[in-house]
Amino acid sequence: MDLLHAEPVVGAHLIQMDFTSDDAPGKLQEMLNSHKADVVMSDMAANTTGMHDIDHLRIMGLLEMAYDFALQVLNKGGVFVAKIFQGGTENAFLAQMKKDFETVKHAKPDASRKDSSEMYVVAMGFKGVKQQNNNSTEF
C-alpha cells in the first residue's frame, strides 16, 4: 500500500491508498483472506514541517498505527520492520516492542543520510497478543 502509484511487482498485490484512511487496514486484512502475516513492514513518513518536535511526533503517530496493525495480523514468530526517527518519544514505544517481540534491533541503511535521525526498527519473534477468553489467557 502506498500513496503514490508504483509499478507492478511480480507476485505482489499493490494498492494505491493512504494507510491512515479509515478503511485501509481493513482492506489489507481483506487481502490477507483471514490469514496471518509473517512480516509487516512500514516505510511511512509524514511530510516534514522543518520543526523537529512536530515532525517527530507525526512519524511516531504513523509508526504506532503500523504497529497496532501488526499486532492484529502477525503470526506468532513474525517480524515487524518500520521507519522511525529518533527524537525522544520513541523510548517508551521501543520498551513495549521489547515486551511483544523476542528481539528488537535498530538499522540505519547506507542510503540514509548520516546526519538524519531516520533509522529502522527491526522486531523479530512476535510473541503473540494475549487475549482474554472465559477467564483464561490464550496466545
N, C-alpha and C positions, 0 to 999 in steps of 0.2 A: 504494500500500500504506500502510495506516495502522492503528494500534492501535485507533482509535475508528471507529465507524460513520460513514460520510459519505453524504450524499445523492447520488443518481446524477448524473453529468455526461455530457451528450450527447457521444458519440464517445470516451469514456474507459472503461477497464475498471478497476474499483476492487476492491481486496481488503482485507478486514479481517484483518490478520495482523501479527505482530511481526517486523520485518526481522532481528532478532537470533536468531530461531529457526533451527535448522539447515536446514530445508527452504525458507525464504523466498527466498533468492537463486535457488535452482533453480526455484522457482515463477515468479519474474519472467522468468527465462531461457526457461522453457517458454512463457510468454505471448508472448515475442518471436518464437517459432516459428523459431528458428535465424537470425533477422535481427539485425543490429547496431542500436544505438540512436544517434540523433543528439544526444540530450540525456539526461543523468542528473541528477536534481535531488533533493536530500535536505534536509528540514526537521526531521530528527530532533533531539531534545534529551532528555537524561536528566532525570528528576525531580531537583530540586536538594535538597541537604542543608543549604545555608547555609554550608558550608565551601568557600571559593573554590577551593582547590587540588584538592580531591576532585572538585568539580563540573566543573572544567576538564578534568581527566583523563578523566572519564566521557564528556563531549561529544567529546573528541578520539578516544576509542575508537570512538564511533559514526561520526565523520567518517572515520576510517581504514577502517572496514567499508564505508561507502558508496563511498569512493574505490577500494578494491580491486575492488568490484563494477563500478564504472565502467570501470576498466582492462580488465575482461573483456568488456564488452558495447558499448563505444563504437565508433562508426565513426571512421575517421581524419578529422580535422577537427571532431570532435564537441565538445560543451560539457558541462562539469560545474559545477553550482551547488550549494553546500551551506552550511548554517549552521555558523558557527564562533564560538567565544568566545575572546577574547584572554586570555592567561594565562601566556605564556612558552614553552610547549612546542610552539606552532604553527609556530615559525620553521623548524625542520628539515622539517616537513611541507610548508610553502609552498615551500621550496627544491626539494623533489622535484617538486612540481607544476610549477614553472617549467621543469624538465627535460622533463616529459611533455606540456606544452602551450605553444603559441606565446605566449599572453597570459594573465596571471593578475592579476586586479584584486579589490579589496575594495569592497563596497557596504554601506551602512547604511541600511536602509529608514526612511522617515519614521515608520512605525508602531512602530519600536523606541525604547524609552526612551533619552534622551540619555545617562544615566548607566550604561546597560547595556553590558557588554562584548560583547554579541551583534552579530554582523555576518555578512555572507555573502561567500564567496569565489566568484568567477566565473572559471572557467578555460575559455578558448576556443582552438580549433585543436589538438585532440588529435593528437599526432604518431604515435601507434600504439605498440604494445608490441613490442619486439624479441623474436623467438623464434628459438632455435637449431634448424636443420634440416640435418642432414648437413654440418656444418662451415660452413654459410653462414648469414648473418643475413638474415631476412626481416622485412618490416613489414606 
